[in-house]
Amino acid sequence: MLHAMRLLLGAMAVMFGSVLLAQPKAAPTDSYFPLKVKTKWVYRVGDNEVTVMVVKAEKVNNEEQYQVDTIVGKEPKTTEWYVVRPDGVYRTKVKDDKLDPPIKVLPIPAKKDTTWDVNSKLGTQTIKGTMKVVSDQDKIKLFGTDYETVLVEGKDMDVAGAKTSVKIWFAKDRGIVKEEFVLQGGEKLSLELKEISEGK
């Protein structure tokens, strides 16, 4: 069950960021992506836990790119790469496959009612739809911690021919604290942040 869930979540991560996002060293400290190399998050996924970690940063085509691994047990299950550009955070690659074009995960600044279209390919898979910042002051509580978040939603996205809806909650100084997927057929999956430890 866990293996099947991770495969599914890995596929969703192609577009929606089921891992946290990285920010350049020069980014403001009040950002929604205050990540450093070796920063680690632990998420609850059903009855299981998934660890996400910023592994490294390196220059690629004059851009700082960040490798983020999703780990189940001791083994990385998904590796993704991100860049932060003036207009937003983008996912550029999943494992060895480039997203063409890169997919914007969150606009900068993240203002309510901002929308953007997604139309990308990962290998032979297409990813299409519209994302929207539904709220920039959405309050949620996870494991006793209150967060005021930016809520991003994509309704009826086309992911490799399957309809998928997603909600992502981004918290200041924490990145993604929750994700919720509704798959074709009505099945729901969620990830919730349990703890975070910052890198150096």
matplotlib code that plots the C-alpha trace (Angstrom):
import matplotlib.pyplot as plt

x = [0.0, 2.8, 4.7, 1.6, 0.8, 4.3, 4.2, 1.0, 2.2, 5.4, 3.4, 1.4, 4.7, 5.5, 3.2, 2.1, 5.1, 4.6, 8.1, 9.2, 10.7, 14.1, 15.0, 18.3, 20.7, 19.8, 16.1, 14.3, 14.0, 10.2, 9.8, 7.5, 10.6, 13.3, 15.2, 18.7, 20.7, 20.1, 16.8, 14.4, 10.7, 8.6, 5.1, 2.3, 0.8, -2.1, -0.6, 3.0, 5.7, 7.6, 10.8, 11.7, 15.2, 17.1, 20.1, 22.2, 22.3, 24.2, 24.5, 22.8, 22.7, 23.4, 20.5, 20.7, 19.0, 18.0, 17.8, 15.0, 14.6, 11.5, 12.6, 10.6, 12.5, 16.1, 15.8, 15.1, 11.9, 11.6, 14.2, 13.1, 14.8, 13.6, 14.6, 13.3, 12.8, 11.5, 7.9, 7.8, 9.1, 9.4, 9.9, 12.3, 13.1, 11.9, 14.7, 16.4, 13.4, 13.1, 9.7, 9.2, 8.5, 9.2, 6.0, 5.3, 4.4, 3.8, 3.9, 6.0, 4.4, 1.6, -1.5, -5.1, -6.8, -3.6, -4.0, -1.6, -1.9, 0.0, 0.8, 3.9, 5.3, 7.4, 8.6, 5.4, 3.1, 1.2, 0.2, -2.4, -4.7, -5.1, -3.7, -5.1, -4.1, -7.5, -6.4, -3.3, -4.6, -6.0, -5.7, -5.1, -3.9, -1.6, -0.4, -1.1, 0.6, -1.4, -0.4, -1.6, -1.0, -1.2, -3.7, -3.1, -5.7, -5.8, -9.2, -9.6, -6.1, -5.2, -2.2, -1.3, -5.0, -6.4, -8.4, -6.8, -7.6, -5.1, -4.9, -1.5, -1.0, 2.3, 3.2, 5.6, 9.1, 7.9, 7.2, 4.5, 2.7, -0.2, -1.3, -4.5, -5.3, -8.6, -8.0, -10.2, -12.8, -13.0, -10.1, -8.4, -4.8, -3.2, 0.3, 0.6, 3.7, 4.7, 8.1, 10.9, 14.6, 16.6, 19.8, 23.0]
y = [0.0, 2.4, 1.6, 2.2, 5.5, 6.8, 6.0, 7.9, 10.8, 10.8, 11.2, 14.1, 15.7, 16.2, 19.2, 20.1, 20.1, 17.3, 18.2, 21.6, 24.3, 25.9, 29.6, 31.3, 32.5, 36.1, 35.6, 37.6, 35.8, 36.3, 34.1, 31.1, 29.1, 29.7, 26.5, 25.6, 22.6, 19.7, 21.2, 18.3, 17.9, 15.0, 14.5, 12.2, 10.4, 8.3, 6.0, 6.5, 9.1, 10.6, 12.6, 15.4, 16.9, 19.6, 17.6, 20.2, 23.4, 24.0, 26.4, 25.2, 27.6, 30.5, 29.6, 28.2, 24.8, 22.8, 19.1, 17.9, 14.2, 12.5, 9.6, 6.6, 4.5, 5.1, 5.2, 8.2, 7.6, 10.8, 13.4, 16.8, 20.1, 23.6, 27.2, 30.5, 33.2, 36.8, 35.7, 32.5, 29.1, 26.5, 22.7, 22.0, 18.3, 15.0, 12.4, 12.6, 14.0, 17.7, 19.4, 21.2, 24.0, 24.2, 24.3, 27.3, 26.0, 29.3, 32.9, 35.6, 37.6, 35.1, 37.3, 36.2, 35.5, 35.2, 32.6, 30.9, 28.3, 25.0, 23.3, 21.1, 17.7, 15.2, 12.7, 11.5, 12.7, 16.0, 18.2, 20.9, 23.1, 26.3, 27.1, 29.8, 31.5, 31.0, 32.7, 34.4, 34.2, 30.7, 29.5, 25.8, 23.7, 20.7, 18.6, 21.4, 24.2, 27.0, 28.3, 31.2, 30.1, 30.8, 28.3, 27.3, 25.2, 23.4, 22.0, 19.2, 19.3, 16.9, 14.8, 12.2, 11.9, 11.6, 14.4, 15.4, 18.3, 19.6, 22.0, 23.2, 25.2, 27.3, 28.7, 31.6, 30.4, 26.7, 26.1, 23.5, 22.4, 20.5, 19.0, 17.4, 15.5, 14.3, 11.7, 10.7, 8.5, 10.5, 9.0, 11.5, 11.6, 14.1, 15.1, 17.0, 18.5, 17.0, 18.5, 20.5, 20.8, 23.5, 23.0, 25.0]
z = [0.0, 0.9, -2.3, -4.4, -2.5, -3.0, -6.8, -7.0, -4.9, -6.9, -10.1, -8.6, -7.5, -11.1, -11.0, -7.5, -5.2, -2.8, -1.8, -0.4, -2.6, -2.5, -2.4, -3.4, -0.7, -1.5, -0.9, 1.9, 5.2, 5.3, 2.2, 1.8, 0.8, 3.5, 2.6, 3.2, 2.1, 4.5, 5.7, 6.4, 6.7, 8.0, 6.6, 7.6, 4.6, 5.9, 8.6, 7.3, 7.3, 4.4, 4.8, 2.4, 2.2, 0.3, -0.8, -2.7, -4.7, -7.9, -10.8, -14.0, -17.0, -14.6, -12.4, -8.8, -8.9, -5.9, -5.6, -3.3, -2.4, -1.0, 1.2, 2.4, 5.0, 4.1, 0.3, -1.9, -4.0, -5.9, -6.9, -8.2, -9.1, -8.5, -9.5, -8.1, -10.7, -10.3, -11.0, -9.1, -8.1, -10.8, -10.9, -13.8, -13.6, -12.1, -11.8, -15.2, -17.1, -17.8, -17.6, -20.9, -20.1, -16.3, -14.2, -11.9, -8.4, -6.7, -8.1, -6.5, -5.0, -3.9, -4.0, -3.7, -7.1, -9.0, -11.7, -14.1, -16.8, -16.9, -20.2, -19.9, -20.8, -18.9, -21.4, -23.1, -20.3, -20.6, -17.7, -18.3, -16.3, -14.4, -10.9, -8.6, -5.3, -3.6, -0.3, 1.0, 4.7, 5.0, 8.6, 9.4, 12.4, 12.1, 15.0, 17.4, 15.4, 13.8, 10.4, 8.3, 4.8, 1.1, -0.4, -4.1, -5.9, -9.2, -10.2, -12.7, -13.8, -16.7, -15.5, -18.2, -19.2, -15.6, -13.9, -10.7, -8.3, -5.7, -2.9, -1.5, 1.7, 1.9, 5.3, 5.8, 6.8, 6.4, 2.8, 2.0, 5.2, 3.6, 0.3, -0.6, -3.8, -5.2, -7.8, -10.7, -9.1, -5.9, -3.9, -1.6, -0.5, 1.9, 3.3, 6.5, 8.0, 11.4, 12.0, 10.3, 11.0, 9.3, 7.5, 7.8]

ax = plt.figure().add_subplot(projection="3d")
ax.plot(x, y, z, "-o")
ax.set_aspect("equal")
plt.show()
